[in-house]
Amino acid sequence: MNSFNKKRFKKTAIILFLLFVVLFIFRFIYGYQTVTEPTISNVLYEMADISSGVRKNYASKKYQLNAGAPISVDQKYEKIADINTVSTQFDKEEKQIRAQVKDYAGLIQFENKSGNKGHRRMNLVIGIPPENFDSIYHSLIEIGNIQSKQITKTDKTNEYKELNARKASLEKIRGSLIELKTKGGRIDEYMQLENRILDIEQQLQQLGVSLGNFDDENEFCTVKVALSEATLTKISVLQRVKVALEWTIKYYTISLIGLSFAALFAYLLLLSIEKIRTNI
């Protein structure tokens, strides 16, 4: 092997080595950029089905409409925030959530905790005064690793009016039935009236509970918080080196094979062109 060929071989070897090093460094840095340390794994986060048995929270707001004569409109609405968060410091962040509830004059209306240490979950439904809703929401989404969050506001004005209309109608019917009792009649008719009045009384009680949720003195908005405990997976430097090396060897080999085929194709193409020129 003459000196020219030795130099060319040495130059090629250096280029190939540098290509390997560049690929390895790229994959090693990419691993740190895409996989944080520690990583969160084995976490299921979802809000439990707790819609039944929990007090409905409603609030009201007055609007002034100035089209023509000033009109005051009293809107009844339901406002709910759903926050799903993952925690690597479950005890600490549970205390932070409870402290926020206390600081913003909230009321825990439902609580559910389950799971063993390392896999614990807590679901809370919190009633919050409307004026504190935005503040506690922004405070809670700073706790833990938020996976999802949303706020839903639903107008309930028509529902409130319908409940009041139904209540007025039932009270009117009850008054008429009580008046009929004073007119006398057969015992069976009297018993039917009593049963009918009792049925209306029960309906009025149910309506009273529903209307009580709209009470101006007990107005709340709702914040639902699901806190799930995460397990930590720590990735060592040796593990990162191993993964980067395996990836580099794989794609370096593929690159060399590709370059070899490209060089072979180019060589055969040049031979074909030279042969064509010779025959012309």
C-alpha positions as CSV (number, residue, x, y, z in Angstrom):
1,M,0.0,0.0,0.0
2,N,1.6,3.3,-1.2
3,S,1.7,6.5,0.9
4,F,-1.2,8.0,-1.1
5,N,-3.5,5.1,-0.4
6,K,-2.4,5.1,3.3
7,K,-3.4,8.7,3.6
8,R,-6.7,8.2,1.9
9,F,-7.5,5.2,4.1
10,K,-6.5,7.1,7.3
11,K,-8.7,10.1,6.2
12,T,-11.7,7.8,5.5
13,A,-11.3,6.0,8.9
14,I,-11.2,9.4,10.7
15,I,-14.4,10.5,8.9
16,L,-16.2,7.3,9.7
17,F,-15.1,7.5,13.4
18,L,-16.2,11.1,13.6
19,L,-19.6,10.1,12.1
20,F,-20.0,7.5,14.8
21,V,-19.1,9.9,17.6
22,V,-21.5,12.6,16.2
23,L,-24.3,10.1,16.1
24,F,-23.6,8.9,19.6
25,I,-23.4,12.4,21.1
26,F,-26.7,13.4,19.3
27,R,-28.6,10.4,20.7
28,F,-27.1,10.9,24.2
29,I,-28.2,14.6,24.3
30,Y,-31.6,13.7,22.7
31,G,-32.3,11.2,25.5
32,Y,-31.8,14.0,28.1
33,Q,-34.0,16.4,26.2
34,T,-37.0,14.0,25.7
35,V,-36.9,11.9,28.9
36,T,-36.7,13.9,32.1
37,E,-35.3,12.6,35.3
38,P,-37.1,11.3,37.2
39,T,-39.9,10.1,35.0
40,I,-43.5,9.6,36.1
41,S,-44.9,6.1,35.4
42,N,-47.8,3.8,36.2
43,V,-50.3,6.6,36.9
44,L,-54.0,6.4,36.2
45,Y,-55.8,9.8,36.7
46,E,-59.5,10.2,36.4
47,M,-62.3,11.7,38.4
48,A,-64.5,9.1,40.1
49,D,-68.2,9.1,39.2
50,I,-69.5,11.1,42.1
51,S,-72.3,13.0,40.5
52,S,-75.0,11.3,42.6
53,G,-75.4,12.3,46.2
54,V,-73.4,15.5,46.0
55,R,-75.0,18.9,46.5
56,K,-75.4,20.8,43.2
57,N,-73.8,24.2,43.4
58,Y,-75.3,27.3,41.7
59,A,-74.5,31.0,41.7
60,S,-76.2,34.1,40.4
61,K,-75.1,37.2,38.6
62,K,-76.9,40.4,37.8
63,Y,-76.7,42.0,34.4
64,Q,-77.8,45.5,33.3
65,L,-79.2,45.6,29.8
66,N,-79.2,49.2,28.5
67,A,-81.1,48.6,25.3
68,G,-83.9,51.1,25.6
69,A,-85.0,51.2,29.2
70,P,-82.5,49.8,31.7
71,I,-83.4,46.1,32.5
72,S,-81.8,44.1,35.3
73,V,-81.4,40.4,34.5
74,D,-80.6,37.9,37.3
75,Q,-78.8,34.9,35.8
76,K,-78.5,31.6,37.7
77,Y,-75.5,29.4,36.5
78,E,-73.5,26.4,37.4
79,K,-69.7,26.7,37.1
80,I,-67.5,23.6,37.4
81,A,-63.7,23.2,37.3
82,D,-62.1,19.8,36.7
83,I,-58.5,19.4,37.6
84,N,-56.5,16.1,37.1
85,T,-53.0,16.2,38.6
86,V,-50.2,13.7,39.2
87,S,-48.1,14.0,42.3
88,T,-44.6,12.8,43.2
89,Q,-45.0,14.2,46.7
90,F,-48.5,13.1,47.6
91,D,-48.7,14.0,51.3
92,K,-47.1,17.5,50.8
93,E,-49.4,18.3,47.8
94,E,-52.5,17.0,49.5
95,K,-51.8,19.4,52.4
96,Q,-51.3,22.2,49.9
97,I,-54.7,21.5,48.3
98,R,-56.5,21.5,51.7
99,A,-54.7,24.7,52.7
100,Q,-56.0,26.4,49.5
101,V,-59.5,25.2,50.3
102,K,-59.3,26.8,53.7
103,D,-57.7,30.0,52.5
104,Y,-60.4,30.6,49.9
105,A,-63.3,29.7,52.2
106,G,-64.1,26.5,50.4
107,L,-66.2,23.6,51.6
108,I,-65.2,20.0,50.9
109,Q,-68.5,18.4,49.8
110,F,-67.2,15.0,48.8
111,E,-63.9,13.2,49.5
112,N,-62.6,9.8,48.4
113,K,-59.1,8.4,49.1
114,S,-57.9,5.0,47.9
115,G,-54.8,2.9,47.1
116,N,-51.7,1.9,49.0
117,K,-48.6,4.2,49.4
118,G,-47.0,4.8,46.0
119,H,-50.3,4.3,44.2
120,R,-52.7,6.5,46.2
121,R,-55.5,8.6,44.7
122,M,-57.7,11.3,46.2
123,N,-60.9,12.8,44.7
124,L,-62.3,16.0,46.1
125,V,-65.4,18.0,45.3
126,I,-65.1,21.5,46.7
127,G,-67.8,24.2,47.0
128,I,-66.2,27.6,46.5
129,P,-67.7,31.1,46.8
130,P,-68.1,32.5,43.3
131,E,-65.8,35.4,44.0
132,N,-62.9,33.0,44.9
133,F,-63.4,30.6,42.1
134,D,-60.8,32.0,39.6
135,S,-58.2,32.5,42.4
136,I,-58.4,28.9,43.8
137,Y,-58.4,27.5,40.3
138,H,-55.2,29.3,39.3
139,S,-53.6,28.2,42.6
140,L,-54.6,24.5,42.3
141,I,-53.2,24.2,38.8
142,E,-49.8,25.1,40.2
143,I,-49.8,22.1,42.4
144,G,-48.3,18.8,41.1
145,N,-48.0,17.8,37.4
146,I,-51.3,18.9,35.7
147,Q,-52.6,16.3,33.2
148,S,-55.8,18.0,32.3
149,K,-57.9,20.9,33.4
150,Q,-61.1,22.6,32.2
151,I,-63.8,25.0,33.3
152,T,-67.5,24.5,32.3
153,K,-70.2,27.2,32.9
154,T,-73.8,26.3,32.3
155,D,-76.8,28.7,32.4
156,K,-79.5,27.5,34.8
157,T,-81.8,30.5,34.7
158,N,-84.6,28.7,32.9
159,E,-84.4,25.6,35.1
160,Y,-84.7,27.9,38.2
161,K,-87.7,29.6,36.7
162,E,-89.4,26.3,35.9
163,L,-88.8,25.0,39.4
164,N,-90.5,28.2,40.8
165,A,-93.4,27.9,38.4
166,R,-93.9,24.3,39.3
167,K,-93.8,25.1,43.0
168,A,-96.4,27.9,42.6
169,S,-98.6,25.5,40.6
170,L,-98.4,22.7,43.3
171,E,-99.1,25.2,46.1
172,K,-102.2,26.4,44.2
173,I,-103.4,22.8,43.8
174,R,-102.7,22.0,47.4
175,G,-104.7,25.0,48.5
176,S,-107.6,23.9,46.4
177,L,-107.5,20.4,47.8
178,I,-107.4,21.7,51.4
179,E,-110.4,23.8,50.6
180,L,-112.3,20.8,49.3
181,K,-111.7,19.0,52.6
182,T,-113.8,21.6,54.4
183,K,-116.9,20.8,52.2
184,G,-117.3,17.3,53.6
185,G,-118.1,14.1,51.7
186,R,-117.7,10.4,51.9
187,I,-114.8,8.9,53.8
188,D,-113.3,7.3,50.8
189,E,-113.2,10.7,49.0
190,Y,-111.8,12.3,52.1
191,M,-109.0,9.7,52.1
192,Q,-108.2,10.2,48.4
193,L,-107.9,13.9,49.1
194,E,-105.6,13.3,52.0
195,N,-103.4,11.0,49.9
196,R,-103.3,13.5,47.1
197,I,-102.4,16.3,49.5
198,L,-99.6,14.1,51.0
199,D,-98.3,13.4,47.5
200,I,-98.2,17.1,46.7
201,E,-96.5,17.8,50.0
202,Q,-93.7,15.3,49.1
203,Q,-93.3,17.0,45.7
204,L,-93.0,20.4,47.3
205,Q,-90.4,19.1,49.7
206,Q,-88.3,17.8,46.8
207,L,-88.7,21.1,45.0
208,G,-87.6,22.8,48.2
209,V,-84.4,20.9,48.2
210,S,-83.7,21.7,44.5
211,L,-84.6,25.4,45.0
212,G,-82.4,25.4,48.1
213,N,-79.4,24.8,45.9
214,F,-80.2,28.1,44.2
215,D,-80.4,30.0,47.6
216,D,-78.5,33.3,47.3
217,E,-77.1,32.9,50.8
218,N,-75.4,29.6,50.0
219,E,-74.0,30.2,46.6
220,F,-71.1,28.1,45.5
221,C,-69.2,27.1,42.4
222,T,-67.7,23.7,42.1
223,V,-64.0,22.6,41.9
224,K,-63.3,18.9,41.3
225,V,-59.7,17.8,42.0
226,A,-58.3,14.3,41.2
227,L,-54.8,13.8,42.7
228,S,-52.9,10.6,41.7
229,E,-49.7,9.5,43.2
230,A,-46.8,8.8,40.8
231,T,-43.9,6.4,41.0
232,L,-40.4,7.7,40.1
233,T,-38.3,5.9,37.6
234,K,-34.7,7.1,37.8
235,I,-32.6,6.7,34.7
236,S,-28.9,6.3,35.4
237,V,-26.1,7.7,33.2
238,L,-24.9,4.2,32.4
239,Q,-28.4,3.3,31.2
240,R,-28.4,6.4,29.0
241,V,-25.0,5.5,27.6
242,K,-26.1,1.9,26.8
243,V,-29.2,3.1,25.0
244,A,-27.3,5.8,23.1
245,L,-24.6,3.2,22.1
246,E,-27.1,0.6,20.9
247,W,-29.0,3.2,18.9
248,T,-25.7,4.6,17.4
249,I,-24.4,1.1,16.4
250,K,-27.7,0.3,14.7
251,Y,-28.1,3.4,12.7
252,Y,-24.3,3.7,12.0
253,T,-24.4,0.2,10.5
254,I,-27.5,1.1,8.4
255,S,-25.7,4.3,7.2
256,L,-22.6,2.4,6.2
257,I,-24.6,-0.2,4.3
258,G,-26.5,2.6,2.6
259,L,-23.3,4.5,1.7
260,S,-21.7,1.2,0.4
261,F,-24.7,0.6,-1.9
262,A,-24.6,4.2,-3.1
263,A,-20.8,3.9,-3.8
264,L,-21.3,0.6,-5.6
265,F,-24.2,2.0,-7.7
266,A,-22.1,5.1,-8.6
267,Y,-19.1,2.9,-9.6
268,L,-21.3,0.7,-11.8
269,L,-22.8,3.7,-13.4
270,L,-19.4,5.2,-14.2
271,L,-18.3,1.9,-15.7
272,S,-21.4,1.8,-17.9
273,I,-20.8,5.4,-19.1
274,E,-17.2,4.6,-19.8
275,K,-18.1,1.5,-21.8
276,I,-20.7,3.4,-23.8
277,R,-18.1,6.0,-24.7
278,T,-15.6,3.4,-25.7
279,N,-18.1,1.7,-28.1
280,I,-19.1,5.0,-29.8
